[in-house]
């Protein structure tokens, strides 16, 4: 009886790992662990009932396949071939790993001085399942990256598709099937399939290693591309501003000519008219804060400059009035640059989102240092009349659906890691201000 | 009490002086003199002559020197840490945040605003100036200056300070929250005006309103509530009676 419970637990872990891995592969993060675990348990129980009732172990694989494919329907824009590929990947990879690990552990156990009991196999099965589930949970990002690399490289994709399909066949044969045709295969090619499974395992492992290598290179290329693109945006922005300025200079000469005429004829009414119609509106042009973005050149840290220029340009495109206040050169930042970029990205994303929805549509960014502190200030107009300043930093708080609350929560977590960083939040309707203060150490 | 106006355009300077005089008359704000100048030395020389806290109205852009008014403000701060500084400028390309922080300026007034809006802003500043000079203890700032943080907050605005994780504090006022590094013990030692009402709360005595035994919490004038530990109830009651 105990053994059955242990086996059932092991199956549940494996079932959960299948579902988790598949969800990670199709990049569908919206099912939380809390949901996946009961789902896995329910599915395992269903499987056990079906398999014992029907007496056909091959239902194991078929049902799992269908279950995973139907989970794939949750995700939009996922083609069937991809969904099938990921389902195959999840099934074959986990089953093979389980098999190899099980054999390995058994072999180790036999070599070890411990006695072999009837239940040893079950316990090892359980341990292996737990290990697999654990690794599936922690290795989310690398798995996604590696599969992405495989899919991007056509050759590897096709090759692995073929291998996985072959793997599925082997799995079918190895489940000790009851259907006539399959059981014939099992008796005939059982040992061969076993060996084939091992070969397949190592082939897939090698492929993984290759694609892991590929992802690294690809990431470098992508990063390069992104920074090139950002630089290009920045240059284009500068060019546009220069054109605006040139156009204004041209207009200005015409304005002077018109005024000159008025003054020559001492026609006060005409001068007044020209002033109101032509001269006064130019004040607005001069106050045009598009030019503000040029001040970003005072930041000597290229990564920060490019993040700021991209975010601010995006805000301007959404008709937000952007004011930039960087009075002096910023040579360095007194914390890890990456952490700082994460912080300001969160602040700016939230501020822009909020400013777009407000009536004033205003965003102000200041970056400066005093004798002993560096300040980064983001101020935005906002729609809300009241804001609970403590609540916005809680984990699941959100003004609207979306990741806003979560962003601020991780911002606070980042700040807490650094003793010399202070975070200040002020709300005086309709302006919301957040300040990061970094003390010199 | 003295008022300084730093402006290089004669007409604007005269106009601003008239405006200030008008407001002062309206609210009967007394002053010793209004010094209108375009030379920063004149201001620096006259600082020692001032009684009480002066107010400085500074134009940022003087004779096409973009930062002049700002430099003058920094110079003033060397001699007068508590005077009110107000920037008056047309240079709207420069947003005010950094100036406000760097010389702790009171505010920033745009010259190009319509007359009545500008009037209201100056009125507000001068009333604040008057209030600052009347108050018994003008410097009521709560100052934290440690290895890790530098804060300066008007004490009367603070509601309470709470622990927020290991060595992390949250200082709460009605309109802002500051998360910084420190311990409640340090804060308690730094300023006697706080009342320890809970293991992890320091409350501003001036803000207390009433104690609610059922929730074991003390309510503040703003409506916020702060928990009170059993051990410290008597102290809170005492503080409430003392009011």
Interface residues (C-beta under 8 A of the other chain):
Chain A: X283 X287 X289 X291 X292 X323 X324 X325 X326 X327 X364 X366 X368 X370 X372 X373 X375 X377 X379 X389 X390 X412 X415 X416 X419 X420 X421 X422 X423 X424 X425 X426 X427 X428 X437 X439 X441
Chain B: X67 X70 X92 X93 X94 X95 X96 X97 X98 X99 X101 X102 X112 X147 X148 X149 X150 X151 X165 X167 X168 X170 X172 X175 X176 X177 X178 X179 X180 X181
